[in-house]
Amino acid sequence: MPDDLKDGRIVIVGASLAGLRAAEALRDEGFTGSLTVVGDEARPPYDRPPLSKQVLLGQATADTTGLPMRRDPDADWRLGLPATGLDPLARQVLLADGDSLPYDRLLIATGTRARPWPHADQGALDGVFTLRTSEDAAGLAERLAAGPERVLVIGGGFTGSEIASACRERGLAVTVAERGPAPLVGALGGTLSKLAAVMHRNHGVDLRTGVTVSALLGDGDGAFVGAELSDGSRVDADVCVVALGAVRNVEWLADSGLAAGPRGVACDAGCRAFTMYGIVTDDVFVAGDVSRFPHPLFGYQLLSLEHWGNAVEQAAVAAHNMVSPGPLRRPHLAIPTFWSTQFGLNIKSVGVPTYSDHVVIAQGSLEARRLVMVYGFQGRVTAAVTVDMAKSLDYYRHMIETAAPFPPPPGAADRALAADVPVPSDVPDPSVLSHGPTVALTGYLPDRRLAVVQPTH
């Protein structure tokens, strides 16, 4: 490790949003040493949210989604070359071509990939897709533009719902198979998922809930023709999109000794990676979708977030801490945010909806399809989700940061009446939640952002 933290060799593994923004931030922070960025895809960093929206609708092509560079990071880009291993003792990243890259500090930003269909032979049928990469989106958009008879979407999460929405906007028949009681239930709980189910069906989606897909069927010549469901029914379709969530890209770290597993790479609030024994490293950092980090507002539980905003914010914190001495390092305290557009609705979230035990509609109504749903855990506000009411988000962000009591009082934003009666949030497996000290955030400049323990309400 060089004496001057702004010199030496830094390697970033992962050339997507977090990797690019970290590289730019390192130069902004005054890093003058050598910087290498490794990526398994051959193309430069690109934006992923448009892939399930504008690209599938034919409003943009997959090759036009490149991320703009805020500045030239003066990096050696090693693209189309996956990392295959990490030797933390020798401080080397091992590459697929047999080469190795020495480093003084390393940033892991390898993100996620689409979870494949579990039966490889069925997943290889012509007409079966996943959606994560630019190549995925280009292939699927081309198939949708050809006008298939029916599209089967397996999974009713955000990606699956956005794909179904795009299909209906194109005028295509679409069936969604969701194992839960309604779309989005795993992310937003039972109340809002009911609205999601209504929106699917009102827009002509053949929504099948409480079922799983037992098998994907081929015609004998390698083409997908339909699927069998767990209830004994069959769906005839010529395109299938597997939208079963993401797999974190950690396999290359299997022998590294880091705390890397299915939920990502665990790190502290300053983005420093933990070893498998819970010891924090000082030369390996983590950012983006592949990270698991503690947040004081959410019980210090290790959060795994696949959010665009989190990748940007965490990359900036990691870059700052990689080139700063201990006393000048800062924590990653950004409040998680997320957005989705589907079936004509704009859904935005702040906080962590799954960290909750109750919800209340604080503004609007389910009937009007325009509302603010506020989530609480043990008496304080932990999240809010807006449906076509995004202007209210900052108000509820402040409530989350200041550990405001739940349910929120009358007079919230533009609502003069008292909120509805809270109901259980119906999030998956709430038994895993724990309740530590109540914490609020203070300060507005990044280097003065603090977490303070608040008295219990």
Residue, then its C-alpha position, 0 to 999 in steps of 0.5 A: m500500500p503506497d504511503d500516499l493514498k492518492d497514488g498507487r494502483i487501483v483496480i475496479v472489477g465491474a464496468s457498469l454504473a457503479g464501476l464507471r461512477a467510482a472511476e470518475a469519482l476517484r479522479d475527482e477526489g485527486f487520485t493520480g495513480s494507475l486505474t484499471v477497470v475490468g468488465d465481462e461485457a465487451r461494450p462500454p458501460y450502459d444504462r440498464p433501466p431503459l432496457s425494460k422500458q424504452v427498448l422493449l417499446g421500440q422507442a430506443t435501440a439497445d445500442t443507444t443506452g450508453l452511460p455518459m461519462r461525467r469526465d474522462p477517468d483516464a483508466d485502462w479499460r479491460l472489457g470483455l474479460p471476466a475476472t475469475g479469481l482474487d488472491p488477497l495475499a498477493r493482491q492480484v485479480l485473476l483474469a479469464d485470459g490467464d493474466s493477473l492484475p496487481y492492485d493496492r486497493l480493489l473495488i468490487a462492483t460486479g453487480t448481478r445477472a438474470r436468474p436463468w431458467p433452472h432447466a438448461d435444456q428448456g431455457a435454451l429453446d428458441g424464444v426463451f429470454t431473460l432480460r438483464t444485458s443490452e444483448d438480451a434487450a436487443g434480442l427480445a425487442e426484435r422478437l416482440a417487434a415481429g408480433p408473436e401470438r402470445v408472450l409468457v412472462i414468468g415472474g411478477g416482480f418489477t422487471g416482469s411487470e414492466i415487460a408485461s406492460a410493454c407487451r400490452e402497449r405493443g398490443l401483444a397478448v401476454t400471460v404472467a405467471e406469478r407464484g405469489p398472490a399478486p404482482l409486486v407482493g415481494a417488494l411492496g407487500g399485500t396492499l399495493s400488490k392488489l392494485a398491481a393485480v387490478m392494473h394488470r387485468n384492467h390492461g388485458v394481461d392474463l394474470r395467473t397467481g399462486v402458480t408456478v411454471s412446471a416446464l417449458l415446452g418445445d416443438g421438437d425442433g428447438a422452438f418454444v411453444g408453451a408451458e405447463l403450470s403447477d395447477g395443471s393448465r397449459v399456456d400456448a405462447d411463442v415467446c417466454v421471458v424468465a423474470l425470476g430475479a437476479v443472481r449476484n456475481v460473486e462466484w469469482l470470489a469463492d476462494s478469496g476469503l471474503a464474506a461473499g455469498p448469494r446475497g452479495v459481498a458484505c461490507d461495512a458502512g464505509c464500503r470496506a469488504f468483510t472477510m468470512y470471519g467478520i474482519v473488515t479489510d482495508d484494501v478491498f471495497v464494494a459498491g453497487d448491486v453486489s454489495r451488502f451493507p448496514h444502514p442505521l435507519f433499518g436496524y443495521q441489517l445488511l441491505s442488498l439493493e438493486h437500485w440505480g441510485n444506490a449504485v451511484e451514491q455508494a460508488a461515490v462513498a467507496a471512491h472517497n474512502m479508498v483515497s482518504p485516511g480513516p478519520l476523513r472517511r464517510p459512511h454510506l447513508a443514502i436513503p434507498t430510492f427506486w422507480s418503475t413505470q408500468f401500465g401508465l402508472n409511475i411508481k416511486s419508492v423511498g426507504v425500504p418497504t420490506y422493513s415494515d410491520h404496518v402500512v397506511i394510505a396517507q394520501g389518495s386512494l387505491e380506487a383513484r390509483r393515485l396514492v402514497m403508501v407509508y410503511g412503518f416498523q415498530g412505531r416509526v416511518t421506514a418507507a413510502v411508495t407513491v403512485d402518480m404522486a411523486k412530488s410527495l417523496d421528499y416529504y416522506r424522505h424527511m420523515i424517514e431520516t428523522a425517525a418520525p412516528f408512524p402512522p404519520p400525523p394529519g396534514a401530511a403534504d397535501r392531505a388535510l385529513a387523517a390517514d387511514v387506519p394502519v393495516p399489516s404490511d404483509v411483507p415476506d417473512p417479517s420474522v427476520l426483522s429486528h429492532g435496534p436503537t431508533v436512529a435519525l440522520t443529521g447533516y446535509l454535506p456528505d462529510r458531515r452526515l451523521a447517525v444519531v440515536q433518538p429517544t424511543h417515541 
